[in-house]
Structures are given as C-alpha cells and as structure tokens.
Amino acid sequence: MAIGDILATTTAEELMMTTSEATESTTTHRGALLTAAAAAKVKELIDAEGDPNLVLRVGVVPGGCSGFTYEMYFDSTIDPTDIVNETDGVRVVVDAASADKIGGATVDYRDGGLQGSGFAINNPNQTRGCGCGESFC
C-alpha cells in the first residue's frame, strides 16, 4: 500500500494528537520528527517503492475550514532551504514556508487493527481544529 493510500484514509482529526500523547521529547525542533513506529512504516513504504533516495516530505498548505491542512508525500528532491531530520535512517523534510506552522511536530504511525491504521501528527503549533476534522490553525 502506498503512503498516498494510507494518507487518503487518514482524516486530519486522526492526524492530530494531544500533547499528552506525544512520544518525543518536548525540545523544539525547526522541522518535524518521526517516532520509531512512523520511521519503521515509512521505511517499509520506501522499500516498497524501490527508491532508497526518497524522503518523507511533510508540509502545511492553505485549505479547509480552519485555514490549513497537512500534506505528506514521498519526494526525491531536497531544496537547500528545506529542514531535514532523520530517525532510524529515514529522513523527514519540511519546506521553509511550512516550518513556522509545523516546527517541533512529531509524526507517529498507529496500527489500529480493525479501527484502521494511519499517520498522526502532534503539532505544538496547532491552536485549534475544525469541526469536520479536516483542517487546523
């Protein structure tokens, strides 16, 4: 299953975690971090793609009721202004324009069994989400 398929079935509400659910330290980072579970899943998906040069790009784009939505996809290009962090050999990249809205965020992967699986983002910069669970500000 491609990351796009997993992300397509993951709502913004599922992508948002409370601060108490964070699994990484509270140290502020400019980019995003991956938990060990997220790194393992992303590595599995990159291996399935067959291109070891792929990175996970996480960003924020305008949209939704509250103003912004997350985007995650594989990319093979890293811009000199991108912020790159690595967890267990997996690189996660955040573009400079998204850094102020997603800096310090942690991407996790939950295997929910019958309840569904997907990626979740704990974003300390998020002040609220919308009622439909598709966006944040």
HELIX and SHEET records of a PDB file:
HELIX    1   1 ILE A    3  ALA A    8  1                                   6    
HELIX    2   2 ALA A   12  LEU A   15  1                                   4    
HELIX    3   3 THR A   19  GLU A   21  5                                   3    
HELIX    4   4 ALA A   36  GLU A   49  1                                  14    
HELIX    5   5 ALA A   99  ILE A  102  1                                   4    
HELIX    6   6 GLY A  113  GLN A  115  5                                   3    
SHEET    1   A 3 LEU A  33  LEU A  34  0                                        
SHEET    2   A 3 THR A 106  ASP A 111  1                                        
SHEET    3   A 3 SER A 117  ASN A 122 -1                                        
SHEET    1   B 4 GLY A  67  ASP A  75  0                                        
SHEET    2   B 4 VAL A  55  GLY A  63 -1                                        
SHEET    3   B 4 VAL A  90  VAL A  94  1                                        
SHEET    4   B 4 ILE A  83  THR A  87 -1                                        
END                                                                             
